[in-house]
Amino acid sequence: MAEVKTDSSRYPSHPVQVRSARHHAEQVLRDWGVGDSTTDAVVYVACELASNAVRHACTSQGREFGLTLRLLENIVRVEVRDPDPTLPADIAQEEDLEADGGRGLLIVDRLASSWGSAPEVLGKTIWADIPLEIAAAGADRTAPLCAEGTS
C-alpha cells in the first residue's frame, strides 16, 4: 500500500479565508505530485465545502473551519470541519439554473466518487473522496475554481 500523506490546516471563519484554503490545498497537492485534473477537482471540492462552512455553518467571528487533505492509495480525501452540528440535507439531483446558490453539494456529488458527513463532539466533518485519475471536469482553466466565499 502506498504511503498515506495528510495535511491539516485551520482558518478563521471568514469568506476571504476560503481563498487562503484554496491556495493552500493547491500547493499541498502540487507538492505531493498530484496531477492537474485531480488537483483541480480536489481544490474545487475543498473550496465548495469551505464556502459552505463559512456561509451556512452559522459560525461566529473568531470561530474556525478546518481543512484536511489525505492522499490515499487511489483517492484524495477532502475533509472540512466546522463547529455547527447540523448535517447537510439530501441534495436535489436536479439543477435549478435560476437559483443564486445551492449547487455546491451537487457539484461535490458529481466530482467525488463518494462523500458524506460525520458528527463530531463539536460540530461536523464533511468529507469527499476524489479519484486520483479523474477526467477533466470541463472547467475553464483561465477562470478561478471558485469565487472567494461563494458556493
VENURBEL-V765255 format. One line per field, one symbol per residue. ss: DSSP state (@ for helix, = for strand, . for the rest). Layout:
ss->???
This chain:
ss->....========...@@@@@@@@@@@@@@@@....@@@@@@@@@@@@@@@@@@@@@.......========...========.....................@@@@@@@@..======....========....................
